């Protein structure tokens, strides 16, 4: 048996460009990218909803007739100073109420120096 007939000569082999391997992107990496993008989008939408809600609340307060707005402001500041000035209001069930009242008071255009001082004593300060 002649084994020489089974051998392919080297000269018949074609030499061409060597294919470059493409990087393989795994499916989890792609899914992670989409997850991050969706999370970022959800945070943006939530921030937009909160901003629109706050603007609408401010508009509602400022849209009240002057006499009604003044009476509401006076009632709120009296309640807040009487209730939230006590040591018991620093924690517990009254704490949430006082925080909401202080934030609400800041929305009024009538919130003057006394009001600002009262709300500053109730609202937490940002860490610097």
Secondary structure as UniProt FT lines:
FT   HELIX           3..6
FT   HELIX           10..12
FT   HELIX           27..63
FT   HELIX           66..84
FT   HELIX           87..90
FT   HELIX           93..105
FT   TURN            106..107
FT   TURN            109..110
FT   HELIX           113..122
//
